[in-house]
Amino acid sequence: MSVSTTGLLTGLLLAIAAILGGFWGFLLAVVLGGVGWLVAAQIEGRIDLGAAFRSRRHV
């Protein structure tokens, strides 16, 4: 699936969330979508969440 197709589907799902759930439903959909993206990017190896949560000091 291309990036533009994924963006289109995401936009449509967020529009449905906004229509059915109002502002808070839309906000929840955006937050959960962001969490889903983080998990998927971690699994694909695009980002390293472990590095973000590790201490920067080596004591």
N, C-alpha and C positions, 0 to 999 in steps of 0.2 A: 504494500500500500504506500502510495507516495505521501510526502509530507503535506502537500496541499489538500489531499483527500482526508488525511487525519485531522488537519486543522478545520476543514469543513464539517466533519462529523462532530468534532469537539464543540464547535460553535453551535451546531444544531442541538446537541444535548444540553448545553448551557442555556440556550433559549427556552427549551422545554422546562428545565429546572426553574428558570425565572418566571415562566408563565404559571406553572403549577405550584411552586413553593414561595413565590414572592421574593423579596430581597434576601431573606435569610436562607431560603432554599438555594438561591443562586450562589450566595456566599459559601454555603456548605459544599456545593458542587465544585466550586473553584478550589477550595481547600483540599477536598478529597482528590480532585484531579491532580493537584500539585504533589500530593503524597504518592499517588500512583505513578506519576512521572519519576519521582525520586527513586522509588523502589525499582522501577523498570530500568532506569539509567544505571543503578547500582548493579543489577543483574547482568546487564549488557557490558558492564565494565567502563562506561563513559565517565562515571564519577566514582570517587572513593569516599563513602560516608564515614568509614572508620577513621580516615585521616582528619576529617573535620571535627570529630569528637575526641580524638586523642589529645593529650596534653602537649602543649608546645615546648614545655621544659623537660629536659632529660636529666632528672635528679638521681 
